[in-house]
C-alpha cells in the first residue's frame, strides 16, 4: 500500500512543480506513459485479486517504463522506431484492455 | 502463439502470483521499516517522473511558430516575385521608350523634342547632370527604450525639403533612388518613410539635378533651409549638402489620364471620376 501512497505523492509533486523533461528524453515519453498505465492497471487488478505486493508493483512499473523507452530508443537507432513504437503500444494496449476487463468483472461481477 | 496467449489471458505480471505463493519471511521491525522506506522513495520517484512526463506531453505545441515561418516564406517569395516583375517592367519601359524615340524622331522631330521635354518635367525618364546631393540622417539613438520620434527624419521634413528644392529650381529629384514625379507621395509609416509606397530608411539621400550654384543660393533663402537648421540644432538630425554629378533613375511609368468636360458624352466612365475631382 505504501507504494501507491508514494506514487500519489510523487504525482502530486510532479504536477505541482512541473519540472521540465530534457529534450533528449522527449521521444520516449508517450511510450513510457503507456507502459506506466499498463503497470498501474496490473497493480489494480492484483489488488482486487488480493495478491498485491508493493515490491512486485514497483519493480514491474520501473521495468515496464525502462524497457518500453529502451525499445523505442533501439528502434530509433535501427531506423524502425515508429514500427517498434506501434508494436509496444499494441501489446501494452491489449494488456491494459484485458486488465481493465478483469477489473470490471471484479467490480461489477459482469 | 504462447506470447499472444500470455498477453491476452495472463496480463498481470506473474510476479504477483509468485509473491503471493511464496511463504512470508519473518523480518525484524528495522528491516521492515527499511523496506517500506525504500518502497516509498522509489514510488515517489516513479510518480514524479510519470506526472512530469504526462505534464510535458500535455503542453500544447506552440502553434504560432509554424504559421510564422510560413508567412516569412511567403513574404520572401512575394518580395522576390515583385522584384523580378519590377526588373521586367523597367526593361520593357526602356524598350518602349527606345522604339518610341526611333519611330518619332524621324517622323516628327518637333513633337519628339516636346515629348522629351515633357518626359523630363514629368520625371518619367532618367536624368543625368550636375546638381546637389542632400543627405539627412536620423539622430543617433542614445536610449533604445525611449526613442523620440522627432529625432528621426520624418515625412514632413522630406516634404518641406523637396518642396524647397523644387522652388529653388530643381529639374529632377530622387530620394534614395526613388524619383519624385508629379504624382509622388511622401508619407510616414512608423520608423520608415514611404516614397511612392516604397519604404525608405535613414540615411535619406536626396539627389537633385539642376544648376548647382543657383539652386544652393535659392535654397538657402527658402523656409526649407530654416527647417533644416532647426532639425540639426534641436534634434541632432544629420544634414550634409554638397554639389556634384548626379544620376537620377526614371520614375514610375506614367498612366494615361483623360479629362473631359462633363455632359459632352465623351468617355462617360472617366467623366464621372473627373466630376468628383472638380466639384
Interface residues (C-beta under 8 A of the other chain):
Chain A: X2 X3 X4 X5 X6 X7 X8 X9 X10 X11 X12 X13 X14 X15 X17 X18 X19 X20 X21 X26 X29 X30 X32 X33 X36 X42 X45 X46 X49 X50 X51 X52 X53 X54 X55 X56 X58 X59 X60 X61 X62 X65 X91 X94 X95 X96 X98 X99 X102
Chain B: X7 X8 X9 X11 X12 X13 X15 X16 X17 X19 X20 X35 X36 X39 X40 X41 X42 X43 X44 X45 X46 X47 X48 X49 X50 X51 X52 X53 X54 X55 X56 X57
